[in-house]
Amino acid sequence: MKQTFIELTGKTLLDVVNEGEIDFKELHDAGVCGDSILRINKYGEIELRCRGHWMLVGGLIGNFEERLMKLTGLDWSH
């Protein structure tokens, strides 16, 4: 079974997350900035696009799917 994701920028991620949901310092320390390319899977895992690979940098909790789709205008893709 293929993993499904929604891609977004670091700036959009800031609009998606609820207060206290993730540690912004950890994201920043991992290299996430406003122009970063990220993807979130259906389990809420956040991955940062790096040169040649994706790096796990955090996760969302709660009802993030609706927020994610509403703010990005995207649906899950393979």
N, C-alpha and C positions, 0 to 999 in steps of 0.2 A: 504494500500500500504506500503510495507516494504521500509525502508530507505536503501540506498546503500552507500558504503564507499570504500575508498582505504586506507589501513593501511601502515604506514611508521614509520621510526625512527625519533627522533629529529634531528639527523645529516642530514638525507635526506630532512627533512623539510627546513633546512637552504639553501639547493640547489634549492628548488622549489620556494621559495618566491622571489619576486622582491624587490629592495630597496624601503623602505618607505611603503611597503604593510602591514606589521604588526609591532607591538612594541615588540622587542626582550626582553626588560626588563620585560614587562608584562608576556611573556612566561616563562622567567627564574624565576620570582617571583611565578608563578603558579606551578613550579616544573619541567618544561620541561628541559631536558638535552639531550646530544647526544644519550644516550641509551634508552631514553623514547620511549614508544610505543604510537603512535598517530593514529588517523583516521580522514579523511576529507570526508565530504559528498558532494553531488552534488551542495549544496548551498554554499560551501566553508567554512563551520563551522569546526573548528579544535577542536578535543576532545582528552584529555589526559587519558590514561588508569591508573586508580587508583585502590586501593584494593577494589574489589567488585563493581565498577561502572566506568563510563566514565564522565569526567568533561570538560565542555566547556571552552576553554582557549583563543579563538581568531577566526579570520576568514580571508580568502583570498578574494581578489577582482580581477576583470578583467578576463582575459582568462587563468585561472589557470588549467583547465581540461587537456589541451594538455601538458602543462609543467609537471603536476603531473604524467600523464600516461607515458610520455617519460622517465622521470627520475626514476620512480619506476619499469617500465616494467609491471605494473599491470592494470587491468581494474576494473570497479565497481563490488563489490560483496555485497551480502546480509548478 
